[in-house]
Amino acid sequence: MSRLRLGPIADDKPVKLTIEVPGRLHRDLLVYAEIHAKATGLAEPLAPEKIAVPMIERFISTDRGFATARRQR
């Protein structure tokens, strides 16, 4: 099985945020959630809104330009 960049997902108190995503991205999130569930032993795939959050967190945490700009604030 392929290694995903996303590991287990912590359950945290959410803040409601409503966004629209293209249909293609939604389908990709559904497929990613299925693969992630198999890779991490989850009984059911996470909902797209649950899988997108850690993906965004991971993206932000590895964005060097953002880290530099954040430190300079």
N, C-alpha and C positions, 0 to 999 in steps of 0.2 A: 504494500500500500504506500502511496506517496506521502511524504511529510508535508504537513500544512504549516504555515507560519503561525496559525492560530491554535493555541492550546486550550485547555479547559477554561470555561468562562465563569467568572465570579458573579454571584448574584448580589447586586447592589441596588440601593433604593433609587429608582429612576426619576427623571424629570421629563415630563411629557414634551415631546418635540414632534411636530408634524411636518413631513417633507414629501415631495413627489419625486419619484425616480422613474427613469425610462423603463418600459416593459422588459427590455433586454437585460437591464441590470437586475430587475426583480427576479427574472428567471435564473440568472446566474447566482443570485443570493440563495434561491431555493436549492439549486444543485449543490452549491458550496455547503449549505447547512446539512444536506444529506451525507455528503462525504465527511464532513466534520463529525457528525454523529457516529458514523461507523468508526472513524479513526480514534475517537475519544470514548467509545463505549456507551454513548447515550442511547436510551431506548427509542427516543423520537428526535427527529431533527428540530433544532430551534427555529422559531419564527424569524422571518427575514429581518424584522426590526431588532431582534435580539442578537443576531449574528453580525449585523452591520455596525453596531456600537463598538465591539472589540476590534473590528477591522479598522474603524476610524481612529480609535485609540492607538492601535499599533502603528498606523500610518503617521500620526502626529508625533509619536514617541521616537520614530526613526527619521524624521525630517530634520536634517541638520540645519537647514536655512531657518526653519521655524525656531529651533532651539537657540540659535544665535540671536535672532531678532527678539526672542522672549527675554533672554538675558540682558539685552541692551535696553529694554523698556524702562 
